[in-house]
Amino acid sequence: MHNVDEKAPKYQLLNMELEKIQRLTSSIIETRFQKFIEAAFEKKTISKALLPDEETELYEEILEVSEQYQNLKNKILKGQNVEPKLETCLGSEKILVRFMVKIPIVVGVDMKNYGPFDLEDVATLPRENAEALILQKAAAKIDVKD
């Protein structure tokens, strides 16, 4: 490893260039993401052959959310009842819990982030994560009766 003089003009210029590249790259990524969202909501087609696998997966998820949103909007406009269905958020894979302490972000067994949570917050978590928090007395299971 070379000793680098952080006060040297060359180092400072290279560091400024790196920061500029990171900002531009971030801007490009955000613009692509925004285009995915706009295309999904306007029902435009994006050629998946031109996308890397990660973006293809992301775009398909955005399309699914867009469809759910349109269905919800149509139900509301038709005056239909749109109350939440407890079985969808309390299925066999998730448990409804109330937090007994403050908890930072939890990475679920499904690799999704949950939280952070404050005292008395309520959330549905993957069964394995919920059971671990319940055993540690950091959360309490909420039983929902029909």
C-alpha positions in Angstrom: 0.0 0.0 0.0 1.4 3.4 -0.9 1.5 6.3 1.4 -1.0 8.8 0.1 -0.7 12.4 0.9 -4.3 13.5 1.3 -3.3 17.1 1.1 -1.7 16.7 -2.3 -3.5 18.5 -5.1 -3.5 15.3 -7.3 -5.2 13.4 -4.5 -7.8 16.1 -4.0 -8.5 16.3 -7.7 -8.9 12.6 -8.0 -11.2 12.5 -5.0 -13.3 15.3 -6.4 -13.5 13.4 -9.7 -14.6 10.2 -7.9 -17.3 12.1 -6.0 -18.5 13.6 -9.3 -18.6 10.2 -10.9 -20.6 8.8 -8.0 -23.1 11.6 -8.2 -23.6 11.2 -11.9 -23.9 7.4 -11.6 -26.5 7.8 -8.8 -28.4 10.3 -11.0 -28.4 7.8 -13.9 -29.7 5.0 -11.7 -32.4 7.2 -10.2 -33.5 8.4 -13.7 -33.7 4.8 -14.9 -35.8 3.8 -11.9 -38.1 6.8 -12.4 -38.6 5.7 -16.1 -39.5 2.2 -14.9 -42.2 3.7 -12.6 -43.5 6.0 -15.3 -43.6 3.2 -17.9 -45.4 0.9 -15.5 -48.1 3.5 -14.6 -48.6 4.5 -18.2 -48.7 0.8 -19.3 -45.8 1.3 -21.7 -43.6 -1.6 -22.6 -39.8 -1.7 -21.8 -37.7 -4.2 -23.7 -36.5 -6.5 -21.0 -33.7 -7.8 -23.4 -32.0 -4.5 -22.9 -32.0 -4.7 -19.1 -29.7 -6.5 -16.7 -31.4 -9.3 -14.7 -31.7 -7.0 -11.5 -33.5 -4.3 -13.4 -35.8 -6.8 -15.1 -36.8 -8.2 -11.7 -37.3 -4.7 -10.3 -39.4 -3.6 -13.4 -41.6 -6.7 -13.0 -42.2 -5.9 -9.4 -43.0 -2.3 -10.3 -45.5 -3.6 -12.9 -47.2 -5.8 -10.2 -47.5 -2.9 -7.8 -48.8 -0.7 -10.5 -51.5 -3.2 -11.3 -52.5 -3.6 -7.7 -52.7 0.2 -7.4 -54.9 0.4 -10.5 -57.2 -2.3 -9.1 -57.4 -0.5 -5.8 -58.1 2.8 -7.5 -60.9 1.2 -9.6 -62.5 -0.3 -6.6 -62.5 3.0 -4.7 -63.9 4.8 -7.8 -66.7 2.2 -8.0 -67.5 2.7 -4.4 -66.5 -0.8 -3.3 -65.3 -1.5 0.2 -61.5 -1.7 0.4 -61.0 -2.7 4.0 -57.7 -4.6 4.7 -57.9 -8.4 4.7 -56.2 -9.7 7.8 -55.5 -13.1 6.3 -53.2 -11.5 3.7 -51.0 -9.8 6.3 -51.4 -12.5 9.0 -50.8 -15.6 6.8 -48.9 -18.6 8.0 -45.6 -17.0 7.1 -45.9 -13.9 9.2 -46.8 -13.0 12.7 -48.4 -9.8 14.0 -46.4 -8.4 17.0 -46.3 -5.4 19.3 -42.8 -4.2 20.3 -41.9 -4.0 23.9 -38.7 -2.1 23.4 -37.1 0.0 20.7 -35.6 -2.1 17.9 -33.3 -1.0 15.1 -33.8 -2.3 11.6 -34.2 -6.1 11.5 -33.2 -8.0 8.4 -35.9 -10.7 7.9 -35.3 -14.3 6.9 -36.8 -13.1 3.6 -33.9 -10.7 3.3 -36.2 -7.6 3.6 -35.6 -4.8 6.1 -38.2 -4.3 8.8 -38.2 -1.3 11.1 -36.8 0.5 13.0 -39.5 0.1 15.6 -40.4 2.2 18.7 -42.0 1.0 21.9 -45.6 -0.1 21.2 -45.2 -0.2 17.4 -47.1 -3.0 15.7 -45.9 -4.9 12.6 -46.1 -8.2 10.8 -42.8 -10.0 10.6 -41.6 -13.3 9.1 -42.4 -16.1 11.6 -38.8 -16.9 12.4 -37.9 -13.3 13.2 -41.1 -12.7 15.2 -40.6 -15.8 17.3 -37.0 -14.8 18.0 -38.1 -11.4 19.2 -40.9 -12.9 21.3 -38.4 -15.3 23.0 -36.2 -12.3 23.8 -39.2 -10.5 25.2 -38.6 -7.7 22.7 -42.0 -8.2 21.2 -45.3 -9.8 22.0 -47.5 -11.7 19.7 -50.9 -10.2 18.9 -53.7 -12.7 18.3 -56.4 -11.6 16.0 -59.8 -13.2 16.3 -62.2 -13.2 13.3 
